Amino acid sequence: MGIKTGMKMYSSQLSPFASRCRMAVYAKDLEVEFLDMPDPDLEEEFSRLTPMHKVPLLVDGDVIVPESETICEYLEDKGLGISLRPTDAASIARMRVLCRIGDLYVMKPMGELFSQINPASRDAQLVAREMAELQKAMGWLEAYLTGDGHAVGNSLTLADCELVPVLFFFDQIGPMFGHVNPLSDYPKVEAYYKGITKEPAAAKVLAELDSALRRMMAG
Amino acid sequence: MGIKTGMKMYSSQLSPFASRCRMAVYAKDLEVEFLDMPDPDLEEEFSRLTPMHKVPLLVDGDVIVPESETICEYLEDKGLGISLRPTDAASIARMRVLCRIGDLYVMKPMGELFSQINPASRDAQLVAREMAELQKAMGWLEAYLTGDGHAVGNSLTLADCELVPVLFFFDQIGPMFGHVNPLSDYPKVEAYYKGITKEPAAAKVLAELDSALRRMMAG
Protein backbone atom coordinates (compact mmCIF):
# COMPACT_ATOMS: atom_id res chain seq x y z
CA MET A 1 0.00 0.00 0.00
CA GLY A 2 2.70 2.47 -1.01
CA ILE A 3 2.31 6.02 -2.30
CA LYS A 4 1.56 5.92 -6.03
CA THR A 5 4.19 7.79 -8.06
CA GLY A 6 4.01 6.43 -11.63
CA MET A 7 7.82 6.37 -11.54
CA LYS A 8 10.07 3.61 -12.74
CA MET A 9 13.71 3.06 -11.93
CA TYR A 10 16.31 1.10 -13.83
CA SER A 11 18.09 -0.69 -11.04
CA SER A 12 20.40 -3.60 -10.30
CA GLN A 13 20.20 -5.65 -7.11
CA LEU A 14 23.96 -5.73 -6.55
CA SER A 15 24.69 -2.09 -7.36
CA PRO A 16 25.43 -0.08 -4.19
CA PHE A 17 24.26 3.03 -6.07
CA ALA A 18 20.90 1.53 -7.06
CA SER A 19 20.56 0.08 -3.53
CA ARG A 20 20.96 3.56 -2.08
CA CYS A 21 17.95 4.72 -4.11
CA ARG A 22 15.89 1.61 -3.37
CA MET A 23 16.45 2.17 0.36
CA ALA A 24 15.12 5.73 0.00
CA VAL A 25 12.11 4.44 -1.95
CA TYR A 26 11.40 1.78 0.71
CA ALA A 27 11.79 4.26 3.58
CA LYS A 28 9.44 6.71 1.88
CA ASP A 29 7.02 3.87 1.05
CA LEU A 30 6.78 4.86 -2.61
CA GLU A 31 5.39 2.68 -5.37
CA VAL A 32 8.16 2.66 -7.96
CA GLU A 33 8.50 0.05 -10.70
CA PHE A 34 12.02 -1.42 -10.60
CA LEU A 35 13.51 -2.66 -13.86
CA ASP A 36 16.41 -4.97 -13.10
CA MET A 37 19.38 -4.45 -15.39
CA PRO A 38 21.16 -5.68 -17.40
CA ASP A 39 18.22 -6.92 -19.49
CA PRO A 40 18.59 -7.27 -23.29
CA ASP A 41 14.89 -6.47 -23.76
CA LEU A 42 15.28 -3.11 -22.00
CA GLU A 43 18.67 -2.17 -23.41
CA GLU A 44 17.50 -0.12 -26.39
CA GLU A 45 15.10 2.02 -24.37
CA PHE A 46 17.65 2.44 -21.57
CA SER A 47 20.34 3.64 -24.00
CA ARG A 48 17.92 6.15 -25.49
CA LEU A 49 17.14 7.57 -22.04
CA THR A 50 20.67 8.09 -20.78
CA PRO A 51 23.93 9.09 -22.45
CA MET A 52 25.69 7.93 -19.26
CA HIS A 53 24.35 4.38 -19.47
CA LYS A 54 24.49 3.77 -15.74
CA VAL A 55 22.04 2.41 -13.19
CA PRO A 56 20.24 3.73 -11.26
CA LEU A 57 18.15 5.84 -13.61
CA LEU A 58 14.81 7.28 -12.50
CA VAL A 59 12.03 7.95 -15.00
CA ASP A 60 9.29 10.29 -13.77
CA GLY A 61 7.24 11.01 -16.89
CA ASP A 62 9.34 13.34 -19.02
CA VAL A 63 11.89 13.86 -16.27
CA ILE A 64 14.83 11.47 -16.52
CA VAL A 65 17.20 11.55 -13.55
CA PRO A 66 20.56 9.73 -13.54
CA GLU A 67 23.00 9.38 -10.63
CA SER A 68 22.01 7.98 -7.24
CA GLU A 69 22.70 11.18 -5.34
CA THR A 70 20.60 13.24 -7.73
CA ILE A 71 17.76 10.71 -7.67
CA CYS A 72 17.63 10.69 -3.85
CA GLU A 73 17.60 14.48 -3.64
CA TYR A 74 14.98 14.61 -6.41
CA LEU A 75 12.62 12.38 -4.42
CA GLU A 76 13.04 14.83 -1.51
CA ASP A 77 12.48 17.87 -3.72
CA LYS A 78 9.27 16.27 -5.00
CA GLY A 79 8.09 16.03 -1.39
CA LEU A 80 6.98 12.41 -1.73
CA GLY A 81 6.49 10.36 1.45
CA ILE A 82 8.34 11.06 4.68
CA SER A 83 11.28 13.42 4.44
CA LEU A 84 14.77 11.92 4.59
CA ARG A 85 16.42 15.34 4.58
CA PRO A 86 16.85 17.29 7.81
CA THR A 87 15.43 20.81 7.89
CA ASP A 88 18.33 22.88 9.28
CA ALA A 89 21.24 23.85 7.04
CA ALA A 90 23.95 22.45 9.36
CA SER A 91 22.33 19.00 9.57
CA ILE A 92 21.75 18.90 5.81
CA ALA A 93 25.42 19.75 5.27
CA ARG A 94 26.44 16.99 7.68
CA MET A 95 24.22 14.56 5.77
CA ARG A 96 25.71 15.57 2.42
CA VAL A 97 29.30 15.30 3.68
CA LEU A 98 28.63 11.74 4.88
CA CYS A 99 27.00 10.90 1.52
CA ARG A 100 29.98 12.25 -0.30
CA ILE A 101 32.56 10.41 1.79
CA GLY A 102 30.71 7.14 1.24
CA ASP A 103 29.85 7.70 -2.39
CA LEU A 104 33.21 8.96 -3.60
CA TYR A 105 36.04 8.38 -1.19
CA VAL A 106 35.04 4.95 0.12
CA MET A 107 33.37 3.57 -3.03
CA LYS A 108 36.16 4.59 -5.40
CA PRO A 109 38.99 2.51 -3.86
CA MET A 110 36.50 -0.24 -2.94
CA GLY A 111 35.48 -0.53 -6.61
CA GLU A 112 39.14 -0.90 -7.56
CA LEU A 113 39.62 -3.56 -4.89
CA PHE A 114 36.61 -5.54 -6.15
CA SER A 115 38.43 -5.94 -9.47
CA GLN A 116 41.24 -7.60 -7.49
CA ILE A 117 39.37 -10.21 -5.45
CA ASN A 118 41.02 -13.10 -7.29
CA PRO A 119 44.35 -13.65 -5.44
CA ALA A 120 45.86 -15.41 -8.47
CA SER A 121 45.69 -12.35 -10.72
CA ARG A 122 46.03 -9.69 -8.01
CA ASP A 123 48.13 -6.56 -8.63
CA ALA A 124 49.84 -6.14 -5.25
CA GLN A 125 50.89 -2.53 -5.84
CA LEU A 126 47.38 -1.46 -6.85
CA VAL A 127 45.86 -3.29 -3.87
CA ALA A 128 48.25 -1.56 -1.44
CA ARG A 129 47.51 1.87 -2.88
CA GLU A 130 43.71 1.46 -2.95
CA MET A 131 43.65 -0.16 0.49
CA ALA A 132 45.45 2.90 1.89
CA GLU A 133 42.87 5.18 0.20
CA LEU A 134 40.04 3.07 1.57
CA GLN A 135 41.42 3.19 5.11
CA LYS A 136 41.84 6.96 4.90
CA ALA A 137 38.22 7.42 3.80
CA MET A 138 36.93 5.01 6.46
CA GLY A 139 38.85 7.12 8.99
CA TRP A 140 36.86 10.14 7.82
CA LEU A 141 33.60 8.27 8.40
CA GLU A 142 34.89 7.35 11.86
CA ALA A 143 35.59 11.04 12.53
CA TYR A 144 32.14 12.20 11.40
CA LEU A 145 29.88 9.43 12.77
CA THR A 146 28.94 9.41 16.45
CA GLY A 147 28.24 5.70 16.87
CA ASP A 148 24.51 6.27 17.22
CA GLY A 149 22.18 4.16 15.13
CA HIS A 150 21.59 6.99 12.65
CA ALA A 151 24.10 9.00 10.65
CA VAL A 152 22.47 12.38 11.40
CA GLY A 153 20.12 13.08 14.31
CA ASN A 154 17.66 10.46 15.51
CA SER A 155 15.89 9.42 12.35
CA LEU A 156 16.58 8.05 8.91
CA THR A 157 18.19 10.41 6.37
CA LEU A 158 19.72 10.12 2.91
CA ALA A 159 23.10 9.62 4.62
CA ASP A 160 21.82 6.27 5.92
CA CYS A 161 20.63 5.30 2.44
CA GLU A 162 24.12 6.05 1.20
CA LEU A 163 26.10 4.36 3.97
CA VAL A 164 24.17 1.08 4.38
CA PRO A 165 25.11 -0.41 0.96
CA VAL A 166 28.64 1.00 1.20
CA LEU A 167 29.27 -0.57 4.60
CA PHE A 168 27.73 -3.85 3.44
CA PHE A 169 30.40 -4.07 0.74
CA PHE A 170 33.16 -2.88 3.07
CA ASP A 171 32.23 -5.63 5.52
CA GLN A 172 32.23 -8.22 2.72
CA ILE A 173 35.48 -7.19 1.09
CA GLY A 174 37.61 -7.50 4.25
CA PRO A 175 37.79 -11.33 4.32
CA MET A 176 38.65 -11.38 0.60
CA PHE A 177 41.82 -9.49 1.52
CA GLY A 178 42.62 -11.36 4.73
CA HIS A 179 40.78 -9.19 7.27
CA VAL A 180 37.95 -11.14 8.88
CA ASN A 181 36.20 -8.27 10.65
CA PRO A 182 37.26 -5.02 8.97
CA LEU A 183 34.61 -2.86 10.69
CA SER A 184 36.21 -3.55 14.07
CA ASP A 185 38.96 -1.06 13.12
CA TYR A 186 36.30 1.68 13.14
CA PRO A 187 34.29 1.39 16.38
CA LYS A 188 31.90 4.28 15.70
CA VAL A 189 31.22 3.09 12.16
CA GLU A 190 30.67 -0.44 13.48
CA ALA A 191 28.28 0.73 16.20
CA TYR A 192 26.42 2.84 13.66
CA TYR A 193 26.13 -0.06 11.21
CA LYS A 194 24.78 -2.38 13.93
CA GLY A 195 22.20 0.20 14.95
CA ILE A 196 20.98 1.18 11.49
CA THR A 197 20.02 -2.41 10.58
CA LYS A 198 17.05 -1.98 12.96
CA GLU A 199 15.48 0.28 10.34
CA PRO A 200 13.20 -1.87 8.13
CA ALA A 201 14.30 -0.11 4.91
CA ALA A 202 17.95 -0.86 5.75
CA ALA A 203 17.19 -4.49 6.63
CA LYS A 204 15.32 -4.93 3.35
CA VAL A 205 18.08 -3.54 1.18
CA LEU A 206 20.74 -5.52 3.08
CA ALA A 207 18.81 -8.75 2.49
CA GLU A 208 18.60 -7.93 -1.23
CA LEU A 209 22.33 -7.18 -1.41
CA ASP A 210 23.22 -10.34 0.48
CA SER A 211 21.12 -12.51 -1.79
CA ALA A 212 22.47 -10.81 -4.95
CA LEU A 213 26.09 -11.18 -3.79
CA ARG A 214 25.56 -14.89 -3.04
CA ARG A 215 24.13 -15.39 -6.53
CA MET A 216 27.10 -13.62 -8.09
CA MET A 217 29.64 -15.59 -6.04
CA ALA A 218 27.88 -18.87 -6.89
CA GLY A 219 28.47 -18.19 -10.47
CA MET B 1 29.27 46.25 0.07
CA GLY B 2 28.54 42.57 0.30
CA ILE B 3 26.18 40.75 2.64
CA LYS B 4 27.87 40.24 6.01
CA THR B 5 28.13 36.55 6.93
CA GLY B 6 30.96 36.24 9.47
CA MET B 7 32.08 33.18 7.52
CA LYS B 8 35.60 32.31 6.49
CA MET B 9 36.71 29.86 3.86
CA TYR B 10 40.02 28.08 3.49
CA SER B 11 40.61 28.35 -0.23
CA SER B 12 43.30 28.12 -2.88
CA GLN B 13 43.34 30.28 -6.01
CA LEU B 14 44.22 27.42 -8.36
CA SER B 15 41.86 24.80 -6.91
CA PRO B 16 38.86 24.21 -9.21
CA PHE B 17 36.91 23.09 -6.15
CA ALA B 18 37.64 26.25 -4.15
CA SER B 19 36.99 28.33 -7.29
CA ARG B 20 33.53 26.78 -7.55
CA CYS B 21 32.70 28.03 -4.05
CA ARG B 22 34.27 31.45 -4.61
CA MET B 23 32.14 31.89 -7.72
CA ALA B 24 29.01 31.16 -5.67
CA VAL B 25 30.15 33.62 -2.99
CA TYR B 26 30.80 36.33 -5.64
CA ALA B 27 27.47 35.71 -7.38
CA LYS B 28 25.62 35.92 -4.06
CA ASP B 29 27.65 39.00 -3.08
CA LEU B 30 28.57 37.56 0.31
CA GLU B 31 31.32 38.88 2.56
CA VAL B 32 33.43 35.81 3.28
CA GLU B 33 37.03 35.95 4.49
CA PHE B 34 39.21 33.80 2.20
CA LEU B 35 42.28 32.17 3.72
CA ASP B 36 44.63 31.16 0.92
CA MET B 37 46.21 27.77 1.47
CA PRO B 38 48.73 26.29 1.81
CA ASP B 39 49.92 28.61 4.57
CA PRO B 40 52.21 27.28 7.35
CA ASP B 41 50.71 29.77 9.82
CA LEU B 42 47.21 28.39 9.27
CA GLU B 43 48.13 24.71 9.00
CA GLU B 44 47.61 23.75 12.65
CA GLU B 45 44.15 25.32 12.90
CA PHE B 46 43.16 23.92 9.48
CA SER B 47 44.17 20.37 10.50
CA ARG B 48 42.16 20.67 13.69
CA LEU B 49 39.04 21.70 11.74
CA THR B 50 39.02 18.95 9.13
CA PRO B 51 39.99 15.28 9.18
CA MET B 52 39.86 15.40 5.37
CA HIS B 53 42.48 18.13 5.10
CA LYS B 54 41.16 19.50 1.82
CA VAL B 55 40.30 22.95 0.53
CA PRO B 56 37.74 24.41 0.27
CA LEU B 57 36.56 24.35 3.89
CA LEU B 58 33.86 26.73 5.10
CA VAL B 59 33.73 27.89 8.71
CA ASP B 60 30.41 29.38 9.82
CA GLY B 61 30.78 29.75 13.57
CA ASP B 62 30.55 26.23 14.99
CA VAL B 63 29.48 24.76 11.66
CA ILE B 64 32.44 23.43 9.66
CA VAL B 65 31.60 22.39 6.10
CA PRO B 66 34.07 20.53 3.86
CA GLU B 67 33.63 19.61 0.17
CA SER B 68 32.80 22.15 -2.53
CA GLU B 69 29.42 20.64 -3.40
CA THR B 70 28.32 20.61 0.22
CA ILE B 71 29.53 24.18 0.80
CA CYS B 72 27.61 25.49 -2.24
CA GLU B 73 24.39 23.76 -1.20
CA TYR B 74 24.90 24.96 2.40
CA LEU B 75 25.05 28.60 1.24
CA GLU B 76 21.73 27.98 -0.55
CA ASP B 77 20.18 26.28 2.46
CA LYS B 78 21.18 29.27 4.60
CA GLY B 79 19.25 31.48 2.17
CA LEU B 80 22.04 34.04 1.87
CA GLY B 81 21.99 36.43 -1.10
CA ILE B 82 20.35 35.59 -4.43
CA SER B 83 19.40 31.97 -4.94
CA LEU B 84 21.58 29.89 -7.27
CA ARG B 85 19.28 26.88 -6.99
CA PRO B 86 16.19 26.59 -9.21
CA THR B 87 12.87 26.08 -7.46
CA ASP B 88 11.32 23.16 -9.37
CA ALA B 89 12.50 19.60 -8.72
CA ALA B 90 13.28 18.79 -12.38
CA SER B 91 15.53 21.85 -12.83
CA ILE B 92 17.31 21.20 -9.53
CA ALA B 93 17.96 17.61 -10.65
CA ARG B 94 19.32 18.87 -13.97
CA MET B 95 21.60 21.25 -12.07
CA ARG B 96 22.87 18.50 -9.78
CA VAL B 97 23.53 16.09 -12.67
CA LEU B 98 25.64 18.73 -14.42
CA CYS B 99 27.51 19.42 -11.17
CA ARG B 100 28.19 15.76 -10.75
CA ILE B 101 29.41 15.18 -14.30
CA GLY B 102 31.80 18.12 -13.97
CA ASP B 103 32.91 17.41 -10.43
CA LEU B 104 33.46 13.69 -10.72
CA TYR B 105 33.58 12.39 -14.24
CA VAL B 106 35.44 15.30 -15.88
CA MET B 107 37.64 16.33 -12.95
CA LYS B 108 38.80 12.81 -12.08
CA PRO B 109 40.56 12.01 -15.39
CA MET B 110 41.62 15.64 -15.76
CA GLY B 111 43.37 15.49 -12.38
CA GLU B 112 45.22 12.37 -13.52
CA LEU B 113 46.22 14.10 -16.77
CA PHE B 114 47.57 17.12 -14.87
CA SER B 115 50.06 14.80 -13.21
CA GLN B 116 51.28 13.92 -16.72
CA ILE B 117 51.85 17.34 -18.26
CA ASN B 118 55.62 16.83 -18.51
CA PRO B 119 56.12 14.94 -21.83
CA ALA B 120 59.51 13.61 -20.68
CA SER B 121 58.08 11.57 -17.81
CA ARG B 122 54.66 10.85 -19.32
CA ASP B 123 53.02 7.43 -18.89
CA ALA B 124 51.51 6.87 -22.35
CA GLN B 125 49.17 4.10 -21.26
CA LEU B 126 47.76 6.11 -18.35
CA VAL B 127 47.33 9.17 -20.58
CA ALA B 128 45.42 7.14 -23.20
CA ARG B 129 43.10 5.64 -20.58
CA GLU B 130 42.36 8.92 -18.78
CA MET B 131 41.96 10.84 -22.05
CA ALA B 132 39.30 8.32 -23.11
CA GLU B 133 37.51 8.80 -19.76
CA LEU B 134 37.73 12.56 -20.13
CA GLN B 135 36.27 12.48 -23.65
CA LYS B 136 33.42 10.24 -22.49
CA ALA B 137 32.53 12.64 -19.67
CA MET B 138 32.79 15.69 -21.93
CA GLY B 139 30.38 13.89 -24.27
CA TRP B 140 27.90 13.69 -21.38
CA LEU B 141 28.17 17.44 -20.82
CA GLU B 142 27.60 17.92 -24.56
CA ALA B 143 24.46 15.76 -24.28
CA TYR B 144 23.06 17.69 -21.30
CA LEU B 145 23.98 21.30 -22.16
CA THR B 146 21.89 23.23 -24.69
CA GLY B 147 24.51 25.72 -25.85
CA ASP B 148 22.77 28.60 -24.10
CA GLY B 149 24.84 30.88 -21.91
CA HIS B 150 23.59 29.21 -18.72
CA ALA B 151 23.68 25.56 -17.72
CA VAL B 152 20.07 25.49 -16.46
CA GLY B 153 17.37 27.99 -17.42
CA ASN B 154 18.19 31.64 -18.00
CA SER B 155 20.08 32.61 -14.89
CA LEU B 156 23.11 31.62 -12.88
CA THR B 157 22.92 28.38 -10.88
CA LEU B 158 25.32 26.18 -8.93
CA ALA B 159 25.88 24.20 -12.15
CA ASP B 160 27.59 27.27 -13.62
CA CYS B 161 29.76 27.63 -10.51
CA GLU B 162 30.79 24.01 -10.99
CA LEU B 163 31.39 24.09 -14.75
CA VAL B 164 33.29 27.36 -15.16
CA PRO B 165 36.48 26.25 -13.33
CA VAL B 166 36.24 22.75 -14.82
CA LEU B 167 36.02 24.07 -18.38
CA PHE B 168 38.82 26.55 -17.72
CA PHE B 169 41.12 23.62 -16.92
CA PHE B 170 39.81 21.51 -19.80
CA ASP B 171 40.56 24.37 -22.19
CA GLN B 172 44.07 24.76 -20.74
CA ILE B 173 44.99 21.10 -20.69
CA GLY B 174 44.31 20.49 -24.41
CA PRO B 175 47.44 22.21 -25.77
CA MET B 176 49.58 20.38 -23.19
CA PHE B 177 48.51 17.15 -24.90
CA GLY B 178 48.69 18.40 -28.51
CA HIS B 179 45.11 19.65 -28.94
CA VAL B 180 45.08 23.42 -29.48
CA ASN B 181 41.34 24.00 -29.15
CA PRO B 182 39.83 21.05 -27.29
CA LEU B 183 36.44 22.70 -26.69
CA SER B 184 35.78 22.78 -30.46
CA ASP B 185 35.03 19.04 -30.25
CA TYR B 186 32.01 19.91 -28.08
CA PRO B 187 30.04 22.70 -29.80
CA LYS B 188 27.33 23.04 -27.16
CA VAL B 189 29.86 23.08 -24.32
CA GLU B 190 31.93 25.64 -26.23
CA ALA B 191 28.91 27.89 -26.88
CA TYR B 192 27.90 27.59 -23.24
CA TYR B 193 31.41 28.46 -22.02
CA LYS B 194 31.56 31.53 -24.28
CA GLY B 195 28.18 32.70 -23.02
CA ILE B 196 28.75 32.16 -19.31
CA THR B 197 31.86 34.39 -19.23
CA LYS B 198 29.47 37.35 -19.54
CA GLU B 199 28.44 36.72 -15.94
CA PRO B 200 30.61 38.93 -13.69
CA ALA B 201 31.10 36.18 -11.08
CA ALA B 202 32.37 33.82 -13.81
CA ALA B 203 34.68 36.47 -15.29
CA LYS B 204 36.10 37.19 -11.83
CA VAL B 205 36.86 33.57 -11.01
CA LEU B 206 38.32 32.94 -14.48
CA ALA B 207 40.69 35.91 -14.06
CA GLU B 208 41.80 34.50 -10.68
CA LEU B 209 42.36 31.05 -12.16
CA ASP B 210 44.27 32.44 -15.13
CA SER B 211 46.56 34.48 -12.93
CA ALA B 212 47.14 31.57 -10.50
CA LEU B 213 47.92 29.16 -13.36
CA ARG B 214 50.43 31.61 -14.86
CA ARG B 215 52.14 31.96 -11.50
CA MET B 216 52.35 28.18 -11.15
CA MET B 217 53.68 27.69 -14.67
CA ALA B 218 56.25 30.46 -14.18
CA GLY B 219 57.39 29.12 -10.84
Interface residues (C-beta under 8 A of the other chain):
Chain A: P51 M52 V63 V65 P66 E67 E69 T70 I71 E73 Y74 D77 K78 A89 A90 I92 A93 R96 V97 R100 I101 L104 G139 W140 A143 Y144
Chain B: P51 M52 V63 V65 P66 E67 E69 T70 I71 E73 Y74 D77 K78 A89 A90 I92 A93 R96 V97 R100 I101 L104 G139 W140 A143 Y144
